[in-house]
Amino acid sequence: MMGLFNQATQKVQRPRGSSDDKGSPEADATDSDDVSILDEEEGSIIKSMISQLRVGMDLSKVTFPTFVLEPRSMLERITDFMSHPDLVFGAEQEEDPEERFIRVLQYYLAGWHIKPKGVKKPYNPVLGEFFRCRYDYPDGSQGFYIAEQVSHHPPVSAFYYVTPANKVAIVGELRPKSKFLGNSVSTQMDGENRVYLMGRQDDGPYVISMPNMYARGILWGKMVLELGDTCTARNDRNGYTAEIQFKTKGYFSGTYNAIQGRIRAGGQDTGEVTGKWSEVMEYQSKKTAQKRVLFDVQKDGNKVAPKWVAPEEEQEPNESRRLWQNLTEAILAKDMNAATESKTAVEESQRELRRRREESGQQFVPRFFQQDRDGRWVPKINLPDDSQEAVEAVKAWIWAAPPRQR
């Protein structure tokens, strides 16, 4: 989700601080993990592909070479936002609605620092693909996650996370749209996250959108990933909103990965968010002028909640890690020929399934999600009020035996 292309046209990346960089607009320091180097053959493949594109072209049907892929599915990539759950656990106990709003925003902003080395894109999920996992927290409580590709054209990924004991649920959908812009590729991240503090039912959902993604420098200059534009967060019941601008670096000024935004209630500013999503983010209250750290990547970035995923041999055929197992193994082994063959095999299998559905007149029906009256994707489960009963219900639903194929 964080990027589309790797370094496309440069065989050699100059070290930062070298004499050739002095005075260059590109000399502003970036994390070395944000930059990748391709060999001559890979660069030629990318340049050949780019030569066939037009500015403004929709990239949803473009097949990318395997060396630009991050070895996991987009459905698993979304779990990055469940990596620091302690930031939102217990938020329902806060009496101040502003504090609850800040805690939810804090959880959301903490997920952006997790990314692969270089500028990569995860696998595009195929229709009916799903990813599921479980979280076992230190206090003995558990969290559960399920994501499913509910539409292929246009691509829509629906996801659901819940931890009944900690009274948090997250429902959302992601609808990425990519376009070629000349020297960059943009990915418009449509969709939303809806966070529910189940211990505060009267709050209703906290609805959060996503910034857009930009892979810069695919024809000339330094290849770098940026998050850009504005994401919004709102809680209509309590009247709180936030607009967070993810700033892209200007050619002659500015810096990478900066954010700035404000929180408002009743039409009045209540505080400001500043910092870098890759380093430290802070919130300053307008009322008290006091600052607090929302997230410090260097201090807390490695404190990621581990997830349990069943071994591939125990997964269903359309479960993400098993579905893409051969491709993942080939990428990790740096065998791009085998990777291309594996990716093609999955894509051809999906075309055959689509052909069979069309011939039989059968409509695809998602297994875990359905659309509500407003067209939003929601999980096919109603949780019991008792937290332990809810845990058992979620387990039985997510890990139920697969439905029979007609």
N, C-alpha and C positions, 0 to 999 in steps of 0.2 A: 504494500500500500504506500510505502514511502517513496518509491521512485520507479522510473521506467527504463532508463538506459544507463549503461556503464560508459566509461571513457571511450569515445567513438573514433576520434581522428588523430590522437596523439600517441605515438609509439613510446615516447619518453616523457616522463613527468619531471620537470625541474624541481629540485628540492626547494622548499620554502626558505626564503632568506638568501638565495643565491644572487649573484650580481645581476643576472638577467631579469630578476624580479623587481629590482629597485625602481621605485617610481611608478610601477605598474598598478593600474586599478585593481588587478587581480591579487596583489600582494597581501591583501587583508587576510589574516590568519584564519584558516578553516581547519577543522579536525581532519587529520590525515585519513581517517576511516571514511570520510565523505568522498574521497577521490580514488579512482581505480585506474589501472593501466592495462591496456589491451596489447596483445602482440600484433604483428603485422597482418596475419591472416584474419584475426577477429576484427581489426579495424577496417579491413577491406570489405568484410561481410556487412558491417554496419553501414559503411558508406554506400555500398551497393543498394541496400534496403532503403536508405534515406533518399537516394536519387529517384526512387519510384513514388515518393510521397509528394503531396501538394500542401501548401500552407492552408490550415483550417480543416484538413482532412481528419475524419473520424477514424481512430485507430483501433476500434473494438474488434475489427475483423482482420487486423494485421497480425501475422505470425512472426514473433520475435525469435531470434536465435537463442539457443539454450544457455549460452555463456552469460546472458544478462539476467538470468533467473536466480532468485533467492530460493534455496532448497526447502520450501514449504508452501502450502496453499494459502491463499488469501483468507480462507476460513480460519486457519490457525493463526494467521498474522493478527487478526482482530483481538486475540487473547492478550496482546501486549497491554491493552487498557485494563486488564484485570491483574496486572503485575504488582500493584501496590494497594491492595484492598484495605490495609489498615488506615489509610488516609480518610476513608469514608465510613469505616465501621464505627458505630456508636454515634454517628451524626444525628440520629433521631432523638438522642437524649439531650441535645442542645436546645435550650428554651428560646434562644434568640434566632428568629428565622434568617437573619443575615448570616449568622455563623453557620447555619445548616447549608445555606447557599454556597458559602465560601468553601466548605468542606467538600461539597460535590464538585465544584470547579477545580479544587485542588487535586482530587482524584483524577479528573479528566486530563489536566495539564501534565500530570506525572507520567502519562503513557507515551509521550512523543519521543522521549530520548532513546527508546529501544529501537534499534535499526541494524541492518546488516552492514558489514564493511563494504564500502563502495556505494554505488548507486544501482540498486537492483530492484527487480519487480518480483513479487511472489507469483506462484502459478495462478492462472485464471481458473477458478473452479468450474467444473462441468455441471450440467443440470442434474440435480439429484444427489450430487456429492454432499457429504456432511462430515463435520469434525466434532468430536465430543471428548470431554475430559473432566477430571475431578480435581479439586484442590483440598488438601488436608492441612488445616491450619494448626499452629502450635497449641492453641487452647482446646483442641479436640473437635472444633466445629469444621464444617465442610462447605465447599462451594461447588457449583456444577455449571458447566457451559456446554451449549449445543449451538452449532451454526449449520445452515443448510443453504445450498444454492437453489433458490426457488424460481429463478427465471434466468434464461440464457440470452435472449434478445428482447429487451435490453437486459444486461447482466444485473442481477439483484442478489445480494447475500443477506439473509436474515439471521439474527443471532439473539441468544438469550442466556443470561447469567443470573444465578440466584444462589443466595446463601441464607436459608431460612433462619438459622440461629443468630445471624448478624443483621437480619432484617433489611437486606439490600437486594434489589432486583434491577436488572438492566435489560431493556429490550430495544432492539434497533434494526435498521437495515442500511445497507451500503450500496450505492448505485454509482460506481465510478464511470466517468466519461473522459476519454483521452483524446487530445488533438495535437497535431503537428503544427508548430508555430514558426518554423524556419530554423533558428539556432537553438530551439528548446522544444520540449514537450510538456504540455500541461495536462494534469488530471484533475478534473472537477469532481469533488467528492460530495455528491448529492446523498441525501439520506440524513438520519439523525440517531442520536442515542437518547433513550428515555430512561432516566434513573428514578427509581422509586425507593423511598425510605419507608419500608413497610410498617415501621413503628410510628409513622406520622402519616397515616392515610389521608388526613385532611390537606396535606401539602400538595397532593397530586404529583404529576410527573415533573421532573427537572429535565427540560428538553435542550439538547446540545447539538449544534451542527459542527461540521469539520472544516478546517482550512483546505485550500487547494494545494496541489503538489506541482513543483516545477523541476524538471531536469534541464539545467542550463549547459550551454557550451558543447552541444553535440556535433557542431560543425567546426567551430573555432573557439579558442580560449580554453579556460579550465572547466572541466566537467564537474558540476557540483549539484547537489540536491538542495532545494529550498522549499519551505512551507510558506505560502503566501495568502494574502487576502484576509478576510475577517470571518471568525467563527462567532456564533452567538450562543448564549445560554440564557434560559429564562425559566422562571417558576411563576406561572400566572396566578396561582392561588394567593401567594404572598406578595406579588407585585415586584419581584426582583428580576433584573435583567443584567446581562454583561455582554459587551462587545469587545472581543480580544483580537487585535490586529497582529497577524503574523507578518513581520516586515521582511521584504526581500531586499538584498543589498543593491544599492545603486552602483552604477559603473564607476563613478568617481568618489562616492562617499557612502557612509553607512557601514553596517556590519552584518554578519551572518547570524541567523537564528534568533533575532531579537523579537520580543513580543511587547505589546503595550495595550492596555485597555482600561475600561472603567466599569465599575459596578454601580447600578442605579436602582433606586426604589422611590416610587411615587413621583417620578420625574426629576429627582434630585440625585446628584452624585453622592455615593457613600464611601467610595474608595477607589484606588488605582492599582492595577497589576502591571508590573514591569519585570524586565530581566531577559534571560535567554532560555529557551526550552531545552537546550543542550547543556546548560550549566546551572544557574540559580534563578529561580523566579520568586518574586516578593509581592506582598500586598501591603499597601499603606492606607490606613483608615483616615478618611477626611475629618472625622469627628475628633479623634485623639492624636492624629499625626504620627502614630506609632507604626513601625514597620514590622512585618513578620515574614519569615521564610515559608513559602508555599512548598517548594521542593528544591533540594540541593542534590544534583546528579552525582557529584563526586562523593558526597557523604552517604547518600541513600540509594543511589542508582543500582547498586548490586544486590540490594535487598529485595529480590524478585520472588514472589510466591511461586514455588514449584508446582507444576501440574502433573497429574498422573494420566497417562494415556496407555490404553491396552496395547500389547505387542502387535505388530502388523499381522502375524499369523492368526491372531484371535479377532481381527477386525473383519467387518463386512467388505465385500468387493468395492463398493463405492464410498468407503470411508477414506478420508483424505490421505493419511500416511500409507495405507495399503495401496490405494489407487495409484499414487505417484511414487511408489517405493523404488521401482527400477530407475526412474528418472532421477530421484534424489541420490541414489547410490552412484549413478554415473556422474552426476555433477560433483559430488564429494570426491570421487576418484579422478576428477578432471578428464574424464573420457567423453569428449563432446560428441563424438560419433555415436556412441551408445546412448548418450542423452537425447540426441535428436531422434534416434530410432524409438526410444521409449516414449517420448512425447508424442510422436506421430502415431504410435500404436494406440494410445489413449484417445487421441482426437479422432482416429478412424473408427474406433469402437463406438464413440459417441455419435458419429454421423450415421452409423448403422442402426443404432437404437432409435435415433430420430426418424430414419427412413421407415422403420417398422411401425413406429407410432402413427406416422402419417398414413401408411397403407391400411392400418387397422382402424383409423379414426379415433384412436385412443388419446385422451388428453393427459398430460402430465399433472399429477397431484402431489404437492409436497407432503412429505411424511410428518414433519414436526411443526410446520407453521401454516397459518391460514391468514387471509386478509379480513380485517374488521370492516365495519360499515364506512369508515373513513379511508379505506384503501391501505392502511398500515398493516405490516406483517406482525402477527402476534403468535406466541406459542400455543399449541393445542393442548393446554393443560390449565386446570383451575386448582390452585393450591389450597389445601386445608389450612385452617387458622392455626392449628397446633404445629409448632415448629418441627417436632420430631416426626409427626405424621407427614408433614410437607417434605421432609428429607426422603422418607421412604417412597412417597408418591413420585418425586422427581427421579429418583433412581430407577423405579419401575418403568417410568415413561421413557427416559433417555436410553436405557439399556434393555428395552423390551426386544423380544424376538422380532426379526424383520417380517413385514407383512408378506403374505403369499403373493407370488406373481401370477397374474391370470394368463 
